[in-house]
């Protein structure tokens, strides 16, 4: 059975004194998620507001995407379909045996 769902997304940008902030809101019908992003113009760079908008918006969307993925992971866990967790972390640097 085919199904089409539309989730509205609203992106708002605020710029003040070389800092751009973005807020993106996603409404799924059952959940509302909000992502945030910030971009700052370096004092030695030329202020180009469009670039700040792009960076802040991209960061806000990336934040939102991470939140949505975590919600999906929890939902998968709730129905017993989650992939196994890997609680160990990869070691960095030389192992004692190699030192």
matplotlib code that plots the C-alpha trace (Angstrom):
import matplotlib.pyplot as plt

x = [0.0, 1.4, 1.5, 2.5, 3.1, 4.2, 6.2, 6.4, 9.8, 10.2, 13.7, 14.2, 17.5, 18.6, 21.7, 23.2, 26.8, 28.4, 26.6, 23.9, 21.6, 19.3, 16.4, 14.7, 11.5, 10.1, 6.5, 5.8, 2.2, 3.2, 6.5, 8.0, 11.8, 13.9, 17.5, 19.8, 22.9, 25.2, 27.8, 30.2, 32.1, 35.8, 36.9, 39.5, 36.9, 34.6, 31.0, 28.9, 25.5, 24.4, 27.4, 26.5, 22.9, 24.1, 26.5, 24.0, 21.1, 23.3, 24.3, 20.7, 19.6, 22.5, 21.4, 17.8, 18.9, 20.8, 17.7, 15.4, 17.9, 18.0, 14.1, 14.1, 16.7, 14.6, 11.5, 13.3, 14.4, 10.8, 9.6, 12.6, 14.2, 17.2, 20.6, 22.9, 24.6, 28.4, 29.3, 33.0, 35.0, 37.9, 41.3, 43.5, 47.3, 49.6, 48.5, 50.8, 51.9, 53.1, 54.9]
y = [0.0, 3.3, 6.1, 9.8, 11.9, 15.5, 16.9, 20.7, 22.2, 25.8, 27.5, 30.8, 32.8, 35.7, 37.8, 40.3, 41.7, 39.1, 36.2, 34.2, 31.9, 29.3, 27.5, 24.7, 23.0, 19.7, 18.7, 15.0, 15.0, 13.2, 14.9, 18.3, 18.5, 21.7, 22.0, 24.9, 26.2, 29.2, 30.8, 33.6, 35.8, 35.9, 39.5, 39.2, 37.9, 40.0, 39.9, 38.0, 37.4, 34.7, 32.5, 32.9, 31.9, 28.8, 27.7, 28.3, 26.6, 23.6, 23.2, 23.5, 20.9, 18.6, 19.0, 18.2, 15.2, 13.8, 14.2, 12.5, 9.6, 9.2, 9.2, 6.5, 4.4, 4.6, 3.6, 0.7, -0.4, -0.1, -2.6, -5.0, -4.2, -2.2, -3.3, -4.5, -1.8, -1.4, -0.2, -0.4, 2.4, 2.1, 2.7, 5.4, 5.5, 2.6, -0.5, -1.6, -4.6, -2.4, 0.2]
z = [0.0, -1.1, 1.5, 1.2, 4.3, 4.4, 7.4, 7.4, 8.2, 9.2, 9.1, 10.7, 10.5, 12.8, 12.1, 14.5, 14.7, 12.5, 14.2, 12.4, 14.3, 12.7, 14.1, 12.2, 13.4, 12.1, 12.8, 12.2, 13.4, 16.6, 17.4, 17.0, 16.9, 16.8, 15.6, 16.2, 14.4, 14.7, 12.4, 13.3, 10.9, 11.7, 12.3, 9.5, 6.9, 4.8, 6.2, 3.6, 5.3, 2.8, 3.8, 7.5, 6.6, 4.8, 7.5, 10.4, 8.4, 7.6, 11.2, 12.4, 9.9, 10.9, 14.6, 13.6, 11.6, 14.6, 16.8, 14.2, 13.9, 17.8, 17.9, 15.2, 17.0, 20.2, 18.3, 16.8, 20.3, 21.5, 19.0, 19.4, 16.0, 17.1, 15.9, 18.7, 20.7, 20.6, 24.1, 23.6, 22.1, 19.7, 21.3, 20.0, 20.1, 20.6, 22.4, 25.3, 23.3, 20.5, 22.7]

ax = plt.figure().add_subplot(projection="3d")
ax.plot(x, y, z, "-o")
ax.set_aspect("equal")
plt.show()
